[in-house]
Amino acid sequence: MSRFTSDHGEVEVKRTGPSVVVVTMKGDVDSDGGEHIETWLDLELQLPAHIFWDVFDLKSYGTGVREMSTGVMLRHRENVRSVHVGATSKVVILGMHLANLALGGIIKPYHSRFEFDAALALAQGEPK
C-alpha cells in the first residue's frame, strides 16, 4: 500500500487481492498526487489486475491526474483486466468519460457505493 497526502487531498493505492488494485482519492488532488498514482500503478500493473477507482469523496483534480492515470493504464493495457470507477461528482464523472474514450470504453461506472462495493467484493473473491 502506498499513500500520498497534501494540504487538500489524499491518494491511496493498494493491492487488496491477488488481482485487485484499489485507488482511492479524496478531497482535491493535484498533479503530485497524479504522479504518485502513476508511479504505483506502473508497479502494480506488472501483474494483471482489476482496477477499482474509489473516487466518491474526490471533489476535484488537476488535469494531469487524469492524463497520468489513463496513460499508465494504456501502457499496461494487457494487464488491465477491468476498470471500475465509483463517483458522484459531476466533474469527476466528466473526467471518467474522457478517460473511458481513451481506454476504448472499458470503464464500468458506479454511482452507488453499494454497487461499487459489491463489484469490488466479487473481484476480490475471484480465483487466481
N, C-alpha and C positions, 0 to 999 in steps of 0.2 A: 504494500500500500504506500501511496505517496500523497502528500498533502501540500498545498500551496495556499498561503493566506496573504491578503493585502489589507489595507485600511478599509476597503469597501466590499471585498468579495473573497470567496473561498472556492478552491478546486480540490477534489479528491479523485484519485484514480486507483482502483483496486481490482484484483482478480478475486472473484467470490466463489468460483468453482473451477473445475478443470478447463472449461471452455467458455467462461463468462467473465467479462470485464465491465465494471460499472464506473462511469464517470459522473461525478456529482458536482454541480456548480450552484453556488448561492450568491445572492447579492449582485454586485456589479463587477464583472470580471474583465480585466484589461488584457492587453497583449502579453504581459508577463505570464498571466495565467494560461493563455493560449500556448505559449512556448513550453510551459510545464506539461500541459496535456499532450502536445506533440511529442515531446521527449519520452514520456512514459508510455504513450500508445505505441510509439515506434518500438519500444522494448517488448511490450505485452503482445503485440501483433506478430512477433516472431513465431508464435503458435496460433493455430486457428481459434477464433473466439466470436461469440455473440457479444455485441457491444450495446450496453444499456446506458443511455444518457438521461440521468435524473436531473432535469433542469426545472422542476416545478417551482423551486424557490429562487430562480435566476430572474433578476429584474432587467438587466441589460448586459451587453458585452461589446467589446471592441470588434470591428470588422475582421481584424487579424485572427481573432479567436476562431471564427467560423472557417476562415481560409486555411489556417494551420490544421484544424481538426479534420476538415474534409480532405486536405492534402495527404495527411498521414494515412487515412483510410484508403484513399486511392492508391497510394504507393504499396499498400499491403492488401490490396483487394482480394487476392487469392486466399488470404487467411481471415477475411471478414465473412463470417457465416451469416450474420444478420445484424441489422442496426435498428434499435428501438429507442424512441425519444418520448419522454414524458414531459409535457409542458402545458402551461395555461396562458402565459404571457403572449400577447399578440405580436410583440417584437420578436420574441424567441421563435414563435411558430412561423413567422415570415422567414426568418433565417434558416429554419429547418427545411422549409420548402425549397429555398435556394440550394442548400446542401444536397437535398434529395435529387434535384435536377442534375447536379454534377456527378452524383453517385449512381445515376441510372435508375432512380425510382425504388431503391431498396429499403428506404426508411419506413418503418411501421410507427405511425404516431399514436400517442395515447394522451387523452385529455383528462383521464380519470386516474387518480393514484391507485385505486383498487385494481383496475385492469392492468396497469403497468406492473404493479407488484405481483399480480398473478402470472403475467408473462415471464417475469424475472424468476419467480419460484419454479415455473415449469422448465425454463432453460437450465437452472442450477441442478435440477434433478435428472437432466439428460445424461444417459450413459455416454461415456467417452468413446 
